[in-house]
Amino acid sequence: MILEEIDLYEYFRAERQGAPKGKLVCYRHGQIAEMNKRMRRPAILVLPGGGYEFVSQREAEPVAIEYYREGFDAFVLDYDVAPDAHYPCQIKEAAMAMMYIRKNAEELDVLPDKIAAIGFSAGGHLLGCISVLWDDPAVKEIFGGDCEMVRPDASVYSYPVVSSDPSIWHKGSFDNFCFGRVDPDDYSIDKKVRPSCKPAFIWGNTPDDGVPVQNSVRLYLAYLAAGVPAELHIFREGWHGMTVCSAETEGELPMNPACEYVRPWIGLSVNFLKTLGFVSEK
């Protein structure tokens, strides 16, 4: 494994404005010399959750390792959060992360048109920002006419924060993200899906008492209405923040049986991506 950390602000020579993070941790496959062939792989950007208040470690490296095992090169964004950072900081950092992978695809041995992204909870909202709002003014400010390159080639939403509807929203995430600077309705992802969005895989849990599962349902219906291919999986068991459903991320043994029941979301998402051509090439 090639493990490295990229400071996105330094790479793009962007002004930090007090943001100490904006780091991209890369988990890449090296080339095997005796195979005598160059392998180019699909990639996935991982956006952990944490209510825009912290960046969950449980939704970072463990997720990257799961996709790495499936042949993806994985990239985890450690982004800035409240109380020090709000819009537009997070969307800019996510945009820089995608642009870094896209622009360096050749050097990274990544397939340039097979770069997906996955987001969890508030990270799912951030995923929505670059998946449906890739031409947001904050992104255009950095990348201008190239902002479309920020849009992932496929999106995997994991129990995502989506809607600004007070009956189902995760208020803390919207408060931390918007901070009175932008209207929550303008960043209600279900209201912004359009036909030019790329395919989406969405999953959640019916008993989720952190981010109501209606967020996932509304997002699926929005993709459906826009005519964009989408797949929705709602598990009847589970809870918020299940991430990869492993002993490492749950921190208890024996594990709750619901973990075994919900864990197949990983394979389902990988199969979804493979049907879209996210497979290695020689």
Secondary structure, 3 states (H helix, E strand, C coil): CEEEEEEHHHHHCCCCCCCCCCEEEEEECCCCHHHCCCCEEEEEEEECCCCCCCCCHHHCHHHHHHHHHCCCEEEEEECCCCCCCCCCHHHHHHHHHHHHHHHCHHHHCEEEEEEEEEEECHHHHHHHHHHHCCCCHHHHHHHHHHHHHHCCCCEEEECCCCCCCCCCCCHHHHHHHHCCCCCHHHHCHHHCCCCCCCCEEEEEECCCCCCCCHHHHHHHHHHHHHCCCEEEEEECCCCCCCCCCCHHHHCCCCCCHHHHHHCCHHHHHHHHHHHCCCCCEC
